[in-house]
Amino acid sequence: MGSEHCVPRNSAHLEKRAALRLEYLDGLRALAAVYVVLFHAGLGFFRPDGRLSHSVRNLQRALSFGHDAVGVFIVLSGYCLMLPVARAEGHLVRGLQDYAARRAWRILPPYYAALILSVLLIACFPILRTPTETIWQDSFPTFGFWPLASHLLLIHNLSPSVAHTINGPLWSVATEWQIYFFFPLLLLPIWRRFGPLPTIALGFGVGAALTVAAPDAAYSAASWYLGLFALGMCAAGIGFATRPLERSLRERVPWAVVSWFLLGSVAVGITLLIKVWFTVMPFSDSLVGAATASALVYLTRHALTQTPAMRPALLRLLEWSPLVKLGRFSYSLYLTHLPVVALCYFCVRRLAVSPSWQLLALIALSLPLSVLFSYAFFWVFERRFVGSPGAFFRRRAV
C-alpha cells in the first residue's frame, strides 16, 4: 500500500503539469455558498405557515434545497482533490504525508477559528441564547463537554444530538474531513486499478453499508456523500486522465446531453416530485451529485478549448469576476454565516411589520452582512492557510 502513494521519479515534472486553475469552479462554489446562506435565512427562522404570504412561501420553497447545495460542495471537493492526481498520471504528486498535511493546513485552522468565534459570540451576546423555535435553537447546548469535545475532534457529525450544536453548518466540515481519509486509502487505489465506475460503486456502497450498520450516525453524517465525492473525483479523472478508458469517456460521451438530462431530472424532482424529494435524501442528493459531476466534465472541456466569447452561457456566468472573487472566500462564508444570520434575525423580529416582511428583511440584511463578515474572517484567518503548509506541517510531511 505504501508504494502506491510514493512520489514518482519525475515528480517535479508532474507537479508542474498538475498546476491548473479553473476559475469557474470558484464561481460554482460562490453560488453554492450564497444559496446555503439564503436557505438558512429564508427557511431556518420562519416556518412556512399561514402567517406568511403565498409569494413568500413560494420563495421559501425555492430556497429549501440547502442540503443539495452542500452536496455540490462535496462533489467539488472530490473534483479538486483529484484534478492534480489525474493530471499527474494517477499519483499523489507530493505523497500521502504531504497530502494529509495540506488538507489539515487548509481546512482545520479556519474551522477551529470559526468554532471558537461561534462560541465567543454565543457567550458575549445574551440575545443569541434566547430560546426560539428556529434553526438557531439547534445550536444548544453550546457549552457542554460533549458538544465542545466532539467539535474539537471533528466527530460531532456522527451524533444527532450534537451534530448541529454551536454552529450548524460545521457538521459537513467533519463529514468532508472524514472523507479525506477514504480518498487516498480506498477510493484512489480502486480508481487506479479498476477505473471510474467501480470507484463510484464503492463510494456509494460503503455509504450504504454504513447506513445499515449505524443508521443514526450515517444519516447524521450523510454517509452517502462518500459516493458524491467519488463522482467528483471520477469526473476529474474523465476530464484529465490519459488512460484509454477515461479518454474514451471524455471524447465519446455527449456530456452536454448527459448534463442537461440530469439537470432536467433534478428539476422534475424538486418540482413535480417535491413531496418525495426530501424523504429519499440519499437518492436525491446522489442525483444532484451526478448532475454536478457531469456538468464539471462538460464545462471543463469548454473552459480548456474555447475562447471566453464562445463558451456556454452557464460557463461564462460561473467565470464572472465577482462570483470568482466571492468563491475564493466561500469557505469562510460557509463557516461563519449562521451566527450572523441569527443576529440579524433577532434584530428584524423587532420590526413592527408582518412575518413576511420580516423574512424578506432578514434575507436582505443577512446576506450582505454575512458576505462582509466572512470576507473579514478570510483576511484575518483563512487566507494565511491557502497554499503551502507551514514549516511544522512541512517537517511532518518529510
C-alpha positions in Angstrom: 0.0 0.0 0.0 2.8 2.4 0.8 4.3 2.1 -2.7 1.0 3.2 -4.2 1.4 6.7 -2.7 5.1 7.2 -3.4 6.1 10.3 -5.4 7.2 9.1 -8.9 10.7 9.9 -10.1 9.6 12.6 -12.4 7.6 14.3 -9.6 8.9 17.8 -10.4 7.6 17.4 -13.9 4.3 16.0 -12.7 3.8 18.7 -10.1 4.4 21.4 -12.7 2.0 19.7 -15.1 -0.6 19.4 -12.3 -0.8 23.1 -11.7 -4.1 24.3 -13.2 -6.7 26.7 -12.1 -10.3 26.6 -13.4 -11.9 29.8 -12.3 -15.4 28.7 -13.0 -15.0 26.3 -10.0 -14.8 29.3 -7.7 -17.9 30.7 -9.3 -19.8 27.5 -8.6 -18.5 27.5 -5.0 -19.8 31.0 -4.6 -23.3 30.2 -5.9 -23.5 27.1 -3.6 -22.3 29.1 -0.6 -24.7 32.0 -1.3 -27.6 29.5 -1.7 -26.8 27.9 1.7 -26.9 31.4 3.3 -30.3 32.1 1.6 -31.5 28.7 2.7 -30.8 29.4 6.3 -32.1 32.9 6.2 -35.2 32.1 4.2 -36.2 28.8 5.7 -34.4 28.4 9.0 -36.0 31.2 11.0 -39.6 31.4 9.7 -41.9 28.4 9.3 -43.8 28.1 6.0 -47.2 28.5 7.6 -50.3 30.7 7.2 -48.6 33.7 8.7 -46.6 34.1 5.5 -48.0 35.4 2.2 -48.3 33.0 -0.7 -45.5 34.6 -2.6 -43.1 34.4 0.4 -44.0 30.7 0.9 -43.1 30.1 -2.8 -39.8 31.8 -2.1 -39.2 29.5 0.8 -39.9 26.5 -1.4 -37.3 27.8 -3.9 -34.8 28.1 -1.1 -35.4 24.8 0.6 -32.6 22.7 -1.1 -29.7 23.7 1.1 -28.7 20.1 1.7 -28.3 19.7 -2.1 -26.0 22.7 -2.2 -23.8 21.1 0.4 -23.7 18.0 -1.9 -22.4 20.2 -4.7 -19.6 21.3 -2.3 -18.7 17.6 -1.8 -18.6 16.9 -5.5 -16.4 19.9 -6.0 -14.1 18.7 -3.2 -13.6 15.4 -4.9 -13.1 17.0 -8.3 -10.5 19.5 -7.0 -8.5 16.9 -5.0 -8.5 14.5 -7.9 -7.6 17.1 -10.6 -3.9 17.2 -9.9 -3.8 13.5 -9.4 -5.4 12.8 -12.7 -3.0 15.2 -14.4 -0.1 13.5 -12.7 -0.7 10.0 -14.1 -2.7 8.9 -11.0 -0.1 9.8 -8.4 -0.4 12.0 -5.3 2.2 14.4 -6.6 3.9 15.0 -3.2 3.0 11.8 -1.5 0.5 10.7 1.1 2.0 12.5 4.1 2.1 15.8 2.3 -1.5 15.3 1.1 -2.6 14.9 4.8 -0.6 17.9 5.9 -2.0 20.1 3.2 -5.6 19.0 3.9 -5.1 19.7 7.6 -3.4 23.1 6.9 -6.2 24.2 4.6 -9.3 23.0 6.5 -8.6 22.8 10.2 -7.3 26.3 11.2 -10.2 28.2 9.7 -12.6 25.6 11.1 -11.3 25.9 14.6 -11.2 29.7 14.3 -14.9 29.7 13.3 -15.7 27.3 16.1 -14.1 29.5 18.7 -15.7 32.6 17.2 -19.1 31.0 17.3 -18.7 30.0 21.0 -17.5 33.5 21.8 -20.4 35.2 20.0 -22.9 33.0 21.9 -21.1 33.8 25.2 -20.9 37.5 24.6 -24.3 38.2 23.1 -27.1 37.1 25.5 -29.7 37.6 22.8 -28.2 34.6 21.0 -29.1 32.5 23.9 -32.8 33.5 23.7 -35.0 30.3 23.2 -36.6 30.3 19.8 -38.5 27.8 17.5 -35.9 28.3 14.8 -32.9 26.5 13.4 -30.7 28.5 15.8 -32.2 26.6 18.7 -30.2 23.6 17.4 -27.1 25.4 18.5 -27.7 24.4 22.1 -26.4 23.1 24.3 -23.3 25.0 23.4 -21.1 24.9 26.5 -21.4 21.2 27.5 -18.4 18.9 27.4 -19.6 16.6 24.7 -20.7 19.3 22.2 -17.3 21.1 22.6 -15.2 17.9 22.6 -16.9 16.3 19.7 -16.5 19.5 17.6 -12.8 19.7 18.5 -12.3 16.1 17.4 -14.5 16.6 14.3 -16.8 13.7 15.1 -19.9 15.7 16.1 -21.5 14.9 12.7 -21.8 11.2 13.9 -24.1 12.1 16.8 -27.6 13.5 16.0 -27.7 15.1 19.5 -24.7 17.4 18.9 -24.3 17.4 15.1 -25.8 20.9 14.7 -24.8 22.4 18.1 -22.7 25.6 18.3 -22.7 26.3 14.6 -24.9 24.0 12.5 -23.1 24.1 9.1 -19.9 22.8 10.7 -21.4 19.3 10.6 -20.5 19.0 6.9 -16.9 20.0 7.6 -16.5 17.0 9.8 -18.0 14.8 7.1 -15.6 16.2 4.5 -12.7 15.8 6.8 -13.5 12.1 7.3 -13.9 11.6 3.6 -10.4 12.9 3.1 -9.1 9.7 4.6 -11.1 7.5 2.3 -9.7 9.3 -0.8 -6.0 8.1 -0.8 -6.5 4.9 1.2 -9.6 3.4 -0.5 -11.0 5.3 -3.5 -7.8 6.3 -5.3 -6.3 2.7 -5.3 -9.6 1.4 -6.7 -9.6 4.1 -9.3 -6.1 3.3 -10.4 -6.7 -0.4 -10.7 -10.3 -0.6 -11.9 -11.4 2.8 -13.2 -14.2 5.2 -12.5 -17.3 3.0 -12.3 -16.0 0.6 -9.6 -14.8 3.6 -7.7 -18.2 5.3 -7.8 -19.9 2.0 -6.9 -17.5 1.5 -4.0 -18.2 5.1 -2.7 -21.9 4.6 -2.7 -21.6 1.0 -1.5 -19.6 2.0 1.6 -22.0 4.8 2.3 -25.0 2.4 2.0 -23.2 -0.1 4.3 -22.8 2.5 6.9 -26.5 3.4 6.9 -27.2 -0.3 7.6 -24.5 -0.8 10.2 -25.1 2.5 12.1 -28.1 4.3 10.7 -28.3 7.1 13.1 -24.7 8.1 12.7 -24.7 7.5 9.0 -27.8 9.7 8.4 -26.5 12.4 10.7 -23.2 12.5 8.8 -24.8 11.9 5.3 -22.6 8.9 4.6 -23.7 8.8 1.0 -21.6 11.9 0.5 -18.7 9.5 0.0 -20.4 8.5 -3.2 -20.8 12.1 -4.2 -17.1 12.7 -3.5 -16.3 9.7 -5.8 -18.4 11.2 -8.5 -16.4 14.4 -8.3 -13.0 12.6 -8.4 -14.0 10.4 -11.3 -15.3 13.5 -13.2 -11.8 14.9 -12.9 -10.3 11.6 -14.0 -12.5 11.6 -17.1 -11.6 15.2 -17.8 -7.8 14.8 -17.5 -6.5 11.2 -17.2 -4.7 9.9 -20.2 -5.8 6.2 -19.8 -7.7 4.8 -22.7 -11.0 4.3 -20.7 -11.1 7.9 -19.4 -10.0 9.3 -22.8 -12.8 7.3 -24.5 -15.4 8.5 -22.0 -14.2 12.1 -22.4 -14.4 12.1 -26.2 -17.3 9.8 -27.0 -19.9 10.6 -24.3 -22.1 13.5 -25.2 -21.6 15.3 -22.0 -23.9 18.2 -22.9 -26.8 15.9 -23.4 -26.0 13.9 -20.2 -25.7 17.1 -18.2 -28.9 18.6 -19.3 -30.7 15.3 -18.9 -29.6 15.0 -15.3 -30.3 18.7 -14.6 -33.7 18.2 -16.0 -34.2 15.2 -13.8 -33.3 17.3 -10.8 -35.7 20.0 -11.9 -38.5 17.4 -12.1 -37.5 16.1 -8.7 -37.7 19.5 -7.0 -41.0 20.5 -8.6 -43.3 17.6 -9.6 -41.8 15.1 -7.1 -41.2 17.6 -4.3 -43.3 15.6 -1.9 -40.9 12.7 -2.0 -37.6 14.6 -2.7 -36.7 15.1 1.0 -37.9 11.6 2.0 -35.3 9.9 -0.2 -32.4 12.2 0.5 -29.6 9.7 -0.3 -31.1 9.3 -3.7 -32.0 12.9 -4.4 -28.5 14.1 -3.2 -27.0 11.5 -5.4 -28.9 12.7 -8.4 -27.7 16.3 -7.7 -24.2 14.9 -7.4 -24.4 13.1 -10.7 -25.7 16.2 -12.4 -22.9 18.3 -10.9 -20.2 15.8 -11.9 -21.3 15.5 -15.5 -21.6 19.3 -15.7 -18.0 19.6 -14.5 -16.8 17.3 -17.3 -18.8 19.3 -19.8 -17.8 22.7 -18.6 -14.2 21.9 -18.1 -13.8 20.8 -21.7 -15.2 24.1 -22.9 -13.1 26.1 -20.4 -9.9 24.5 -21.8 -10.7 24.5 -25.5 -12.8 27.6 -26.3 -12.2 31.4 -26.1 -14.4 33.2 -23.5 -16.8 34.6 -26.1 -17.6 31.1 -27.5 -18.1 29.4 -24.2 -21.6 28.2 -23.0 -23.6 30.9 -21.1 -23.5 28.9 -17.9 -19.7 28.7 -18.0 -19.5 32.5 -18.7 -21.8 33.1 -15.7 -19.6 31.0 -13.4 -16.5 32.8 -14.7 -18.0 36.2 -13.9 -15.3 38.0 -11.9 -17.4 39.0 -8.8 -18.5 35.3 -8.5 -15.0 34.1 -8.8 -13.7 36.5 -6.2 -16.5 35.5 -3.8 -15.8 31.9 -4.4 -12.2 32.3 -3.2 -13.5 33.0 0.3 -16.7 30.9 0.1 -15.3 28.5 2.8 -15.2 31.5 5.2 -18.8 32.4 4.2 -19.9 28.8 4.8 -18.2 28.6 8.2 -19.4 32.0 9.6 -22.7 32.9 8.2 -25.2 31.2 10.5 -24.3 33.3 13.7 -24.6 36.4 11.5 -28.0 35.4 10.2 -29.1 34.6 13.7 -28.1 38.1 15.0 -29.9 39.7 12.1 -33.0 37.6 12.9 -33.1 38.9 16.5 -33.0 42.4 15.1 -35.6 42.1 12.3 -38.1 40.3 14.5 -38.5 43.5 16.5 -39.8 45.3 13.4 -43.4 46.2 13.6 -44.2 44.5 10.3 -45.7 41.2 9.1 -43.7 38.0 9.3 -43.5 38.0 5.5 -41.7 41.4 5.6 -39.6 40.3 8.5 -38.4 37.3 6.4 -37.6 39.5 3.4 -35.8 41.9 5.6 -33.8 39.1 7.1 -32.7 37.9 3.7 -31.9 41.5 2.5 -29.9 42.2 5.7 -28.2 39.0 6.4 -26.8 38.1 3.0 -24.6 41.2 2.5 -23.6 41.2 6.2 -22.6 37.6 6.0 -20.5 38.2 2.9 -18.8 41.2 4.6 -18.2 39.4 7.8 -16.8 36.3 6.0 -14.5 38.5 3.9 -13.1 40.0 7.1 -12.8 36.4 8.5 -11.0 35.3 5.4 -8.4 38.1 5.6 -7.8 37.6 9.3 -7.9 33.8 9.4 -8.3 31.8 6.3 -6.0 33.4 3.7 -2.8 32.6 5.6 -3.8 28.9 5.2 -4.3 29.0 1.5 -1.3 27.4 -0.3 1.6 25.5 1.1 1.6 24.3 4.7 3.6 26.0 7.4 7.0 24.9 8.5 5.7 22.4 11.1 3.5 20.7 8.6 6.2 20.6 6.0 8.6 18.9 8.5 5.9 16.4 9.4 5.4 15.5 5.7 9.1 14.8 5.0 
